[in-house]
């Protein structure tokens, strides 16, 4: 899974950093950085919360195609 940010929409309000600090970080100039664009299972729930909380809908989580053999 991969997380991405539309920096044209991002306001750097730090909600994502508060919800997923292992993935997102604001620098000293208050610019958002994605520390870990490739998300492992340990970060999925936190990133999903960050996606849902983003007031500008600037964060996307690409969960990719279902794994082979997976049922929906």
N, C-alpha and C positions, 0 to 999 in steps of 0.2 A: 504494500500500500504506500501511496505517496501523498504528501500534503503539499499544497501550494497556496501562495498568497497573491492576490491581485493588489500590488502596491499602489496602483492608481486609486483604488477604493479604500485602502487601509488608512485608518486615522491614528494608528499606534496608541490605542487607548488601554492596552495591556490586559484586557480581559482574557485573551488567549494565553498570555504568559502566566496569569494567575491560575488558569485551569490546567495548563499543560506546560509547566516550566522546563521540562526536559526537552521540549520540542521548540518552544518559542522563547525569544529573549529580546527585550528592548535594550539598546545600547545607551551610552551616556548622553547621546544627542536625541534620545527617544525615537529612534528608528527601529522598526521591527526586523528581526533576523530569524530565519528558520534554521535552528541549530541542527535539526535532524529531519531532512525531507523524506527519508525512507522510514516509514513507521512500522515498528514491530508490534506484536500482539499486546505487549505491556503498556503501550501508549494509545491504543485505539480508542478506548472509552474516553480518555481525557481529551483527545483531539476531536472526537465527535461532539463533546460538550463545548469545546472551543468554537467549532464550526457553528453550532446552534446559537451560541451566545454572541457571536460577532454582529455588532449593530449594522455594519455595512455589507454583510455577506461577502467579505473579501477572502475568506478561507474556503478551500475545497479539499476534500479528501477523496482521492481516486482509489477506490477499493478494488478496481480491476475486475476481470471476469471471474466468475465462480470457478473454484478448483475442479479439476476433473473428478467425476464421481460424486460431486456434491449435489444434493437435492434441495429444491426450494419449496 
